[in-house]
Amino acid sequence: MTDHCDRCGTPKTDTDPVEALSWVRDTDERGTRWFCPRCARDHLRSIEAKLQSEWW
Ligand SMILES: [Zn+2]
């Protein structure tokens, strides 16, 4: 099974080893998803927004 970005579909193996370290793993009850560094930035913003809406 190949890890790939959940948003843009870029295979994790296509990135160089240094950039692969910047990939973000998101684990929830449905399993594990990976986000490439570019998508992770957008994704983390939405995670934070979601957390804040739960907190408030
Ligand atoms: Zn991506």
PDB file of the backbone (N, CA, C, O) and the ligand in Angstrom, with CONECT records:
HET     ZN  A 101       1
ATOM      1  N   MET A   1       0.842  -1.195   0.000  1.00  0.00           N
ATOM      2  CA  MET A   1       0.000   0.000   0.000  1.00  0.00           C
ATOM      3  C   MET A   1       0.885   1.255   0.000  1.00  0.00           C
ATOM      4  O   MET A   1       1.804   1.398   0.805  1.00  0.00           O
ATOM      5  N   THR A   2       0.573   2.135  -0.916  1.00  0.00           N
ATOM      6  CA  THR A   2       1.391   3.339  -1.048  1.00  0.00           C
ATOM      7  C   THR A   2       0.758   4.500  -0.300  1.00  0.00           C
ATOM      8  O   THR A   2      -0.432   4.779  -0.450  1.00  0.00           O
ATOM      9  N   ASP A   3       1.573   5.173   0.509  1.00  0.00           N
ATOM     10  CA  ASP A   3       1.090   6.380   1.157  1.00  0.00           C
ATOM     11  C   ASP A   3       1.033   7.504   0.130  1.00  0.00           C
ATOM     12  O   ASP A   3       1.956   7.696  -0.662  1.00  0.00           O
ATOM     13  N   HIS A   4      -0.055   8.227   0.162  1.00  0.00           N
ATOM     14  CA  HIS A   4      -0.148   9.374  -0.729  1.00  0.00           C
ATOM     15  C   HIS A   4      -0.925  10.485  -0.030  1.00  0.00           C
ATOM     16  O   HIS A   4      -1.650  10.246   0.936  1.00  0.00           O
ATOM     17  N   CYS A   5      -0.760  11.682  -0.530  1.00  0.00           N
ATOM     18  CA  CYS A   5      -1.419  12.822   0.074  1.00  0.00           C
ATOM     19  C   CYS A   5      -2.935  12.679  -0.052  1.00  0.00           C
ATOM     20  O   CYS A   5      -3.453  12.402  -1.133  1.00  0.00           O
ATOM     21  N   ASP A   6      -3.631  12.869   1.051  1.00  0.00           N
ATOM     22  CA  ASP A   6      -5.073  12.689   1.047  1.00  0.00           C
ATOM     23  C   ASP A   6      -5.775  13.793   0.273  1.00  0.00           C
ATOM     24  O   ASP A   6      -6.922  13.627  -0.143  1.00  0.00           O
ATOM     25  N   ARG A   7      -5.106  14.904   0.078  1.00  0.00           N
ATOM     26  CA  ARG A   7      -5.734  16.032  -0.612  1.00  0.00           C
ATOM     27  C   ARG A   7      -5.397  16.061  -2.092  1.00  0.00           C
ATOM     28  O   ARG A   7      -6.299  16.140  -2.926  1.00  0.00           O
ATOM     29  N   CYS A   8      -4.117  16.000  -2.436  1.00  0.00           N
ATOM     30  CA  CYS A   8      -3.735  16.153  -3.844  1.00  0.00           C
ATOM     31  C   CYS A   8      -3.303  14.843  -4.477  1.00  0.00           C
ATOM     32  O   CYS A   8      -3.124  14.779  -5.693  1.00  0.00           O
ATOM     33  N   GLY A   9      -3.131  13.791  -3.674  1.00  0.00           N
ATOM     34  CA  GLY A   9      -2.845  12.486  -4.244  1.00  0.00           C
ATOM     35  C   GLY A   9      -1.390  12.233  -4.593  1.00  0.00           C
ATOM     36  O   GLY A   9      -1.066  11.201  -5.179  1.00  0.00           O
ATOM     37  N   THR A  10      -0.510  13.160  -4.242  1.00  0.00           N
ATOM     38  CA  THR A  10       0.908  12.958  -4.521  1.00  0.00           C
ATOM     39  C   THR A  10       1.436  11.770  -3.736  1.00  0.00           C
ATOM     40  O   THR A  10       1.282  11.724  -2.515  1.00  0.00           O
ATOM     41  N   PRO A  11       2.059  10.804  -4.415  1.00  0.00           N
ATOM     42  CA  PRO A  11       2.625   9.669  -3.682  1.00  0.00           C
ATOM     43  C   PRO A  11       3.761  10.116  -2.784  1.00  0.00           C
ATOM     44  O   PRO A  11       4.609  10.912  -3.190  1.00  0.00           O
ATOM     45  N   LYS A  12       3.778   9.600  -1.555  1.00  0.00           N
ATOM     46  CA  LYS A  12       4.817   9.990  -0.616  1.00  0.00           C
ATOM     47  C   LYS A  12       6.193   9.600  -1.143  1.00  0.00           C
ATOM     48  O   LYS A  12       7.188  10.266  -0.858  1.00  0.00           O
ATOM     49  N   THR A  13       6.239   8.531  -1.905  1.00  0.00           N
ATOM     50  CA  THR A  13       7.515   8.043  -2.418  1.00  0.00           C
ATOM     51  C   THR A  13       8.068   8.938  -3.521  1.00  0.00           C
ATOM     52  O   THR A  13       9.232   8.807  -3.901  1.00  0.00           O
ATOM     53  N   ASP A  14       7.230   9.860  -4.046  1.00  0.00           N
ATOM     54  CA  ASP A  14       7.697  10.755  -5.097  1.00  0.00           C
ATOM     55  C   ASP A  14       8.501  11.921  -4.552  1.00  0.00           C
ATOM     56  O   ASP A  14       9.231  12.576  -5.295  1.00  0.00           O
ATOM     57  N   THR A  15       8.371  12.182  -3.262  1.00  0.00           N
ATOM     58  CA  THR A  15       9.081  13.308  -2.671  1.00  0.00           C
ATOM     59  C   THR A  15      10.451  12.860  -2.188  1.00  0.00           C
ATOM     60  O   THR A  15      10.666  11.680  -1.912  1.00  0.00           O
ATOM     61  N   ASP A  16      11.363  13.797  -2.089  1.00  0.00           N
ATOM     62  CA  ASP A  16      12.697  13.429  -1.624  1.00  0.00           C
ATOM     63  C   ASP A  16      12.667  13.171  -0.117  1.00  0.00           C
ATOM     64  O   ASP A  16      11.764  13.642   0.574  1.00  0.00           O
ATOM     65  N   PRO A  17      13.649  12.425   0.394  1.00  0.00           N
ATOM     66  CA  PRO A  17      13.630  12.001   1.804  1.00  0.00           C
ATOM     67  C   PRO A  17      13.497  13.160   2.784  1.00  0.00           C
ATOM     68  O   PRO A  17      12.823  13.034   3.806  1.00  0.00           O
ATOM     69  N   VAL A  18      14.135  14.287   2.480  1.00  0.00           N
ATOM     70  CA  VAL A  18      14.053  15.425   3.398  1.00  0.00           C
ATOM     71  C   VAL A  18      12.632  15.955   3.445  1.00  0.00           C
ATOM     72  O   VAL A  18      12.098  16.237   4.517  1.00  0.00           O
ATOM     73  N   GLU A  19      12.019  16.089   2.261  1.00  0.00           N
ATOM     74  CA  GLU A  19      10.660  16.614   2.227  1.00  0.00           C
ATOM     75  C   GLU A  19       9.686  15.611   2.835  1.00  0.00           C
ATOM     76  O   GLU A  19       8.676  16.006   3.417  1.00  0.00           O
ATOM     77  N   ALA A  20       9.977  14.323   2.707  1.00  0.00           N
ATOM     78  CA  ALA A  20       9.097  13.296   3.265  1.00  0.00           C
ATOM     79  C   ALA A  20       8.966  13.447   4.774  1.00  0.00           C
ATOM     80  O   ALA A  20       7.944  13.082   5.355  1.00  0.00           O
ATOM     81  N   LEU A  21      10.006  13.988   5.408  1.00  0.00           N
ATOM     82  CA  LEU A  21       9.953  14.193   6.853  1.00  0.00           C
ATOM     83  C   LEU A  21       8.934  15.260   7.223  1.00  0.00           C
ATOM     84  O   LEU A  21       8.460  15.309   8.358  1.00  0.00           O
ATOM     85  N   SER A  22       8.601  16.111   6.264  1.00  0.00           N
ATOM     86  CA  SER A  22       7.663  17.196   6.544  1.00  0.00           C
ATOM     87  C   SER A  22       6.222  16.764   6.342  1.00  0.00           C
ATOM     88  O   SER A  22       5.291  17.517   6.628  1.00  0.00           O
ATOM     89  N   TRP A  23       6.044  15.550   5.849  1.00  0.00           N
ATOM     90  CA  TRP A  23       4.674  15.066   5.670  1.00  0.00           C
ATOM     91  C   TRP A  23       3.998  14.941   7.024  1.00  0.00           C
ATOM     92  O   TRP A  23       4.628  14.611   8.029  1.00  0.00           O
ATOM     93  N   VAL A  24       2.711  15.210   7.025  1.00  0.00           N
ATOM     94  CA  VAL A  24       1.954  15.191   8.276  1.00  0.00           C
ATOM     95  C   VAL A  24       1.018  13.984   8.282  1.00  0.00           C
ATOM     96  O   VAL A  24       0.265  13.749   7.336  1.00  0.00           O
ATOM     97  N   ARG A  25       1.088  13.234   9.369  1.00  0.00           N
ATOM     98  CA  ARG A  25       0.205  12.082   9.507  1.00  0.00           C
ATOM     99  C   ARG A  25      -0.981  12.461  10.386  1.00  0.00           C
ATOM    100  O   ARG A  25      -0.822  13.024  11.469  1.00  0.00           O
ATOM    101  N   ASP A  26      -2.158  12.141   9.897  1.00  0.00           N
ATOM    102  CA  ASP A  26      -3.366  12.445  10.653  1.00  0.00           C
ATOM    103  C   ASP A  26      -4.094  11.131  10.917  1.00  0.00           C
ATOM    104  O   ASP A  26      -4.535  10.462   9.982  1.00  0.00           O
ATOM    105  N   THR A  27      -4.218  10.769  12.173  1.00  0.00           N
ATOM    106  CA  THR A  27      -4.845   9.502  12.526  1.00  0.00           C
ATOM    107  C   THR A  27      -6.167   9.744  13.232  1.00  0.00           C
ATOM    108  O   THR A  27      -6.234  10.488  14.211  1.00  0.00           O
ATOM    109  N   ASP A  28      -7.199   9.121  12.738  1.00  0.00           N
ATOM    110  CA  ASP A  28      -8.481   9.186  13.444  1.00  0.00           C
ATOM    111  C   ASP A  28      -9.105   7.797  13.424  1.00  0.00           C
ATOM    112  O   ASP A  28      -8.444   6.824  13.061  1.00  0.00           O
ATOM    113  N   GLU A  29     -10.375   7.699  13.810  1.00  0.00           N
ATOM    114  CA  GLU A  29     -10.994   6.381  13.934  1.00  0.00           C
ATOM    115  C   GLU A  29     -11.099   5.655  12.607  1.00  0.00           C
ATOM    116  O   GLU A  29     -11.266   4.436  12.578  1.00  0.00           O
ATOM    117  N   ARG A  30     -11.003   6.396  11.501  1.00  0.00           N
ATOM    118  CA  ARG A  30     -11.113   5.761  10.194  1.00  0.00           C
ATOM    119  C   ARG A  30      -9.772   5.280   9.668  1.00  0.00           C
ATOM    120  O   ARG A  30      -9.713   4.586   8.653  1.00  0.00           O
ATOM    121  N   GLY A  31      -8.690   5.647  10.355  1.00  0.00           N
ATOM    122  CA  GLY A  31      -7.383   5.190   9.896  1.00  0.00           C
ATOM    123  C   GLY A  31      -6.387   6.324   9.823  1.00  0.00           C
ATOM    124  O   GLY A  31      -6.555   7.366  10.456  1.00  0.00           O
ATOM    125  N   THR A  32      -5.349   6.104   9.039  1.00  0.00           N
ATOM    126  CA  THR A  32      -4.269   7.068   8.948  1.00  0.00           C
ATOM    127  C   THR A  32      -4.258   7.719   7.573  1.00  0.00           C
ATOM    128  O   THR A  32      -4.364   7.045   6.549  1.00  0.00           O
ATOM    129  N   ARG A  33      -4.130   9.022   7.570  1.00  0.00           N
ATOM    130  CA  ARG A  33      -4.025   9.754   6.321  1.00  0.00           C
ATOM    131  C   ARG A  33      -2.729  10.550   6.330  1.00  0.00           C
ATOM    132  O   ARG A  33      -2.224  10.925   7.388  1.00  0.00           O
ATOM    133  N   TRP A  34      -2.197  10.802   5.140  1.00  0.00           N
ATOM    134  CA  TRP A  34      -0.975  11.586   5.005  1.00  0.00           C
ATOM    135  C   TRP A  34      -1.253  12.839   4.211  1.00  0.00           C
ATOM    136  O   TRP A  34      -2.071  12.846   3.291  1.00  0.00           O
ATOM    137  N   PHE A  35      -0.556  13.907   4.584  1.00  0.00           N
ATOM    138  CA  PHE A  35      -0.681  15.151   3.841  1.00  0.00           C
ATOM    139  C   PHE A  35       0.703  15.653   3.482  1.00  0.00           C
ATOM    140  O   PHE A  35       1.589  15.713   4.334  1.00  0.00           O
ATOM    141  N   CYS A  36       0.890  16.014   2.220  1.00  0.00           N
ATOM    142  CA  CYS A  36       2.168  16.574   1.806  1.00  0.00           C
ATOM    143  C   CYS A  36       2.334  17.934   2.472  1.00  0.00           C
ATOM    144  O   CYS A  36       1.350  18.533   2.907  1.00  0.00           O
ATOM    145  N   PRO A  37       3.578  18.432   2.557  1.00  0.00           N
ATOM    146  CA  PRO A  37       3.811  19.684   3.293  1.00  0.00           C
ATOM    147  C   PRO A  37       2.913  20.825   2.829  1.00  0.00           C
ATOM    148  O   PRO A  37       2.444  21.620   3.644  1.00  0.00           O
ATOM    149  N   ARG A  38       2.675  20.907   1.523  1.00  0.00           N
ATOM    150  CA  ARG A  38       1.873  22.017   1.020  1.00  0.00           C
ATOM    151  C   ARG A  38       0.435  21.901   1.501  1.00  0.00           C
ATOM    152  O   ARG A  38      -0.154  22.874   1.972  1.00  0.00           O
ATOM    153  N   CYS A  39      -0.125  20.702   1.379  1.00  0.00           N
ATOM    154  CA  CYS A  39      -1.512  20.511   1.788  1.00  0.00           C
ATOM    155  C   CYS A  39      -1.642  20.524   3.312  1.00  0.00           C
ATOM    156  O   CYS A  39      -2.672  20.931   3.849  1.00  0.00           O
ATOM    157  N   ALA A  40      -0.591  20.077   4.004  1.00  0.00           N
ATOM    158  CA  ALA A  40      -0.651  20.016   5.461  1.00  0.00           C
ATOM    159  C   ALA A  40      -0.893  21.399   6.035  1.00  0.00           C
ATOM    160  O   ALA A  40      -1.591  21.559   7.037  1.00  0.00           O
ATOM    161  N   ARG A  41      -0.300  22.407   5.382  1.00  0.00           N
ATOM    162  CA  ARG A  41      -0.470  23.762   5.901  1.00  0.00           C
ATOM    163  C   ARG A  41      -1.945  24.151   5.874  1.00  0.00           C
ATOM    164  O   ARG A  41      -2.470  24.697   6.845  1.00  0.00           O
ATOM    165  N   ASP A  42      -2.610  23.866   4.753  1.00  0.00           N
ATOM    166  CA  ASP A  42      -4.038  24.178   4.668  1.00  0.00           C
ATOM    167  C   ASP A  42      -4.828  23.294   5.615  1.00  0.00           C
ATOM    168  O   ASP A  42      -5.770  23.740   6.271  1.00  0.00           O
ATOM    169  N   HIS A  43      -4.426  22.023   5.674  1.00  0.00           N
ATOM    170  CA  HIS A  43      -5.182  21.077   6.485  1.00  0.00           C
ATOM    171  C   HIS A  43      -5.088  21.432   7.968  1.00  0.00           C
ATOM    172  O   HIS A  43      -6.083  21.367   8.689  1.00  0.00           O
ATOM    173  N   LEU A  44      -3.900  21.804   8.416  1.00  0.00           N
ATOM    174  CA  LEU A  44      -3.731  22.132   9.829  1.00  0.00           C
ATOM    175  C   LEU A  44      -4.569  23.330  10.211  1.00  0.00           C
ATOM    176  O   LEU A  44      -5.081  23.417  11.327  1.00  0.00           O
ATOM    177  N   ARG A  45      -4.707  24.260   9.270  1.00  0.00           N
ATOM    178  CA  ARG A  45      -5.554  25.421   9.559  1.00  0.00           C
ATOM    179  C   ARG A  45      -6.982  24.971   9.820  1.00  0.00           C
ATOM    180  O   ARG A  45      -7.633  25.461  10.743  1.00  0.00           O
ATOM    181  N   SER A  46      -7.470  24.040   9.009  1.00  0.00           N
ATOM    182  CA  SER A  46      -8.849  23.581   9.194  1.00  0.00           C
ATOM    183  C   SER A  46      -8.974  22.751  10.462  1.00  0.00           C
ATOM    184  O   SER A  46     -10.016  22.778  11.118  1.00  0.00           O
ATOM    185  N   ILE A  47      -7.914  22.004  10.821  1.00  0.00           N
ATOM    186  CA  ILE A  47      -7.942  21.252  12.080  1.00  0.00           C
ATOM    187  C   ILE A  47      -8.038  22.227  13.243  1.00  0.00           C
ATOM    188  O   ILE A  47      -8.834  22.035  14.161  1.00  0.00           O
ATOM    189  N   GLU A  48      -7.228  23.267  13.200  1.00  0.00           N
ATOM    190  CA  GLU A  48      -7.251  24.251  14.278  1.00  0.00           C
ATOM    191  C   GLU A  48      -8.604  24.942  14.345  1.00  0.00           C
ATOM    192  O   GLU A  48      -9.126  25.194  15.431  1.00  0.00           O
ATOM    193  N   ALA A  49      -9.164  25.246  13.190  1.00  0.00           N
ATOM    194  CA  ALA A  49     -10.469  25.895  13.165  1.00  0.00           C
ATOM    195  C   ALA A  49     -11.524  24.976  13.763  1.00  0.00           C
ATOM    196  O   ALA A  49     -12.418  25.417  14.486  1.00  0.00           O
ATOM    197  N   LYS A  50     -11.403  23.683  13.448  1.00  0.00           N
ATOM    198  CA  LYS A  50     -12.363  22.724  13.976  1.00  0.00           C
ATOM    199  C   LYS A  50     -12.215  22.608  15.493  1.00  0.00           C
ATOM    200  O   LYS A  50     -13.206  22.584  16.223  1.00  0.00           O
ATOM    201  N   LEU A  51     -10.978  22.536  15.951  1.00  0.00           N
ATOM    202  CA  LEU A  51     -10.742  22.435  17.386  1.00  0.00           C
ATOM    203  C   LEU A  51     -11.300  23.656  18.103  1.00  0.00           C
ATOM    204  O   LEU A  51     -11.920  23.543  19.160  1.00  0.00           O
ATOM    205  N   GLN A  52     -11.070  24.816  17.516  1.00  0.00           N
ATOM    206  CA  GLN A  52     -11.541  26.021  18.176  1.00  0.00           C
ATOM    207  C   GLN A  52     -13.055  26.052  18.228  1.00  0.00           C
ATOM    208  O   GLN A  52     -13.628  26.505  19.218  1.00  0.00           O
ATOM    209  N   SER A  53     -13.713  25.578  17.180  1.00  0.00           N
ATOM    210  CA  SER A  53     -15.174  25.588  17.213  1.00  0.00           C
ATOM    211  C   SER A  53     -15.692  24.607  18.244  1.00  0.00           C
ATOM    212  O   SER A  53     -16.788  24.783  18.776  1.00  0.00           O
ATOM    213  N   GLU A  54     -14.893  23.546  18.537  1.00  0.00           N
ATOM    214  CA  GLU A  54     -15.317  22.617  19.577  1.00  0.00           C
ATOM    215  C   GLU A  54     -15.074  23.211  20.964  1.00  0.00           C
ATOM    216  O   GLU A  54     -15.824  22.970  21.909  1.00  0.00           O
ATOM    217  N   TRP A  55     -13.997  23.998  21.052  1.00  0.00           N
ATOM    218  CA  TRP A  55     -13.668  24.568  22.356  1.00  0.00           C
ATOM    219  C   TRP A  55     -14.654  25.656  22.766  1.00  0.00           C
ATOM    220  O   TRP A  55     -14.985  25.822  23.939  1.00  0.00           O
ATOM    221  N   TRP A  56     -15.117  26.404  21.734  1.00  0.00           N
ATOM    222  CA  TRP A  56     -15.948  27.558  22.084  1.00  0.00           C
ATOM    223  C   TRP A  56     -17.406  27.198  22.054  1.00  0.00           C
ATOM    224  O   TRP A  56     -18.257  28.046  22.323  1.00  0.00           O
TER     225      TRP A  56
HETATM  226 ZN    ZN A 101      -0.932  17.283  -1.091  1.00  0.00          ZN2+
END
